[in-house]
Amino acid sequence: MKLAIYQIDAFAEKQFEGNPAAVVPLESWLPDSVMQAIAEENNLAETVFFVPTKSGFHIRWFTPNKEVKLCGHATLASAYVLFNIIGCKEEVLVFESLSGQLLVSKTDNLLTLDFPAQVPEVCSTPTPLVTGLGKTPLECLKHDDYIAIFENEKDVLSITPNHEALKQLDLRGVIATAPSSEFDFIARFFAPKFGIPEDSVTGSAYTQLMPYWSDKLSKSKLRAKQVSERGGKLFCELKGSRVLISGSAVTYMVGSIEIKT
């Protein structure tokens, strides 16, 4: 069996920026074990698979060791493949997922994810989080991930994570975030339990960050940057119970997978 595979740099304006994702379009689902093995072989933060449905596509995301409920950058990469390589003519792509219906539209070179907002709640700061980040945040919140709020950019940039400590946390990962002088806010994301020591750009994190920062800064439209080694810029808008997350993407690799049956 031969499958097409595309490696796309998402939330990137040129190659070697943003977050790389492997995109594998399917006509029908492969066994879960095969999709997980492909993701492990690719060894990227996410490998995404989608199959066509009557209303659009059904989409699933795999890290090197687990399937996840939501992934922004790989959804952006999938939309890029559908719009720019496969040549879909729809104005809006509709994806059904474990997190409900996700929409992606295209305006010039920008792709916009329309995702459900995930409003985080204030919580006590877990000890493994403090140990894992090497410092105590001003405030801690949680939803799918823990969100550690820091005073300034330096606090976030200077983090040297202890991944073994972060693996002890009960949620997917940790987002460290702070206000920024150049952007409205910055963030870093760590999910070593899911095989992602530090993610380059984490679209799904902004479904949690936007409700917090929009309220904090009294603005519905915010510019953000994930300050990983590769880095990535995001343009975000909170619209009621939805978060719009916009960014660009570029092709890095086009290839094929041969599965021996």
Number of C-alpha atoms within 10 A of each C-alpha: 8 9 13 13 20 22 23 28 29 34 34 23 17 14 15 15 21 30 27 30 27 28 25 21 22 14 10 12 14 11 8 11 9 12 20 20 14 20 24 19 11 16 17 19 29 31 30 25 25 23 17 14 13 6 10 16 19 20 23 24 27 27 23 20 17 15 18 15 14 22 23 24 29 32 28 29 28 29 27 28 23 16 19 14 12 11 10 14 10 12 11 17 20 20 24 18 17 13 13 11 15 21 19 22 19 20 9 6 12 18 23 22 27 23 24 21 20 21 16 20 13 12 13 9 18 16 13 18 26 17 16 23 22 15 17 18 20 11 14 21 21 21 17 19 21 28 30 25 21 20 14 15 18 11 16 24 16 11 14 11 19 18 20 14 18 26 21 16 19 13 15 17 25 25 24 23 27 22 20 17 9 10 14 17 21 25 27 26 24 27 21 21 20 18 19 20 19 20 24 25 32 26 25 24 24 27 28 25 24 28 22 19 21 17 11 10 13 10 13 16 19 19 17 22 21 24 21 19 13 15 18 23 22 24 18 23 22 24 14 10 12 17 26 23 29 24 23 23 26 23 19 15 12 13 9 13 12 9 10 6 4
